[in-house]
Protein backbone atom coordinates (compact mmCIF):
# COMPACT_ATOMS: atom_id res chain seq x y z
CA UNK A 1 0.00 0.00 0.00
CA UNK A 2 2.54 2.62 1.05
CA UNK A 3 4.84 1.80 -1.85
CA UNK A 4 2.06 2.54 -4.33
CA UNK A 5 1.26 5.80 -2.51
CA UNK A 6 4.83 6.99 -3.08
CA UNK A 7 4.24 7.35 -6.84
CA UNK A 8 1.24 9.67 -6.53
CA UNK A 9 1.68 11.15 -3.05
CA UNK A 10 1.30 14.89 -2.63
CA UNK A 11 2.50 14.98 0.96
CA UNK A 12 4.96 13.34 3.27
CA UNK A 13 4.71 12.54 6.96
CA UNK A 14 8.08 12.59 8.66
CA UNK A 15 8.63 10.78 11.94
CA UNK A 16 12.03 10.10 13.48
CA UNK A 17 13.83 10.35 10.14
CA UNK A 18 11.35 7.99 8.46
CA UNK A 19 9.21 9.29 5.61
CA UNK A 20 5.66 8.15 4.96
CA UNK A 21 4.27 9.30 1.59
CA UNK A 22 0.53 9.78 1.51
CA UNK A 23 -2.26 11.90 0.07
CA UNK A 24 -3.55 15.07 1.69
CA UNK A 25 -7.14 14.31 0.71
CA UNK A 26 -6.96 10.87 2.34
CA UNK A 27 -5.38 12.16 5.53
CA UNK A 28 -7.78 15.09 5.96
CA UNK A 29 -10.87 13.02 5.22
CA UNK A 30 -10.01 10.21 7.63
CA UNK A 31 -8.37 11.96 10.57
CA UNK A 32 -9.41 15.08 12.47
CA UNK A 33 -5.91 15.19 13.95
CA UNK A 34 -4.20 15.39 10.56
CA UNK A 35 -6.87 17.72 9.18
CA UNK A 36 -6.15 20.23 11.95
CA UNK A 37 -2.39 19.74 11.82
CA UNK A 38 -2.27 20.25 8.05
CA UNK A 39 -4.42 23.36 8.25
CA UNK A 40 -2.17 24.86 10.93
CA UNK A 41 0.98 23.75 9.09
CA UNK A 42 -0.08 25.00 5.65
CA UNK A 43 1.23 28.51 6.18
CA UNK A 44 4.68 27.25 7.19
CA UNK A 45 4.88 24.87 4.23
CA UNK A 46 3.89 27.56 1.77
CA UNK A 47 5.92 30.49 3.00
CA UNK A 48 8.68 29.39 5.36
CA UNK A 49 9.98 26.01 4.22
CA UNK A 50 11.32 24.73 0.94
CA UNK A 51 9.76 21.28 0.77
CA UNK A 52 12.06 19.04 -1.25
CA UNK A 53 10.98 16.44 -3.74
CA UNK A 54 7.63 15.92 -5.44
CA UNK A 55 5.62 16.49 -2.27
CA UNK A 56 3.68 19.72 -1.90
CA UNK A 57 3.12 19.31 1.83
CA UNK A 58 5.36 18.05 4.59
CA UNK A 59 4.18 17.40 8.11
CA UNK A 60 6.50 16.44 10.92
CA UNK A 61 4.65 14.04 13.18
CA UNK A 62 5.15 14.44 16.97
CA UNK A 63 7.95 12.31 18.42
CA UNK A 64 5.60 10.60 20.88
CA UNK A 65 3.99 8.72 18.00
CA UNK A 66 5.54 5.36 17.24
CA UNK A 67 6.54 4.78 13.58
CA UNK A 68 5.04 1.27 13.69
CA UNK A 69 1.72 2.70 14.88
CA UNK A 70 1.75 5.33 12.12
CA UNK A 71 2.49 2.62 9.55
CA UNK A 72 -0.44 0.53 10.85
CA UNK A 73 -2.72 3.58 10.83
CA UNK A 74 -1.80 4.40 7.23
CA UNK A 75 -2.32 0.80 6.20
CA UNK A 76 -5.79 0.89 7.76
CA UNK A 77 -6.65 4.22 6.15
CA UNK A 78 -5.68 2.99 2.70
CA UNK A 79 -6.92 -0.62 2.87
CA UNK A 80 -9.60 -0.69 5.56
CA UNK A 81 -7.80 -3.65 7.13
CA UNK A 82 -5.95 -4.00 10.42
CA UNK A 83 -2.89 -6.20 10.07
C-alpha angles and dihedrals in degrees: 000000000000093000091057091047090058092069096056103022118133096189141036130215112210121201124167093337092311119117124214114191115209144144124272093218091054094047096047094045096049104036130046088195094058092039091058094040093051092047091051092043096047095087093053093048093050102043112016109035133054102220108209126220130016094316119107095195132040124189123186108215117220114268092237089071115091116232090224090054091049090050091051091047092051091047090053093046092052101037106023088231131113112217 
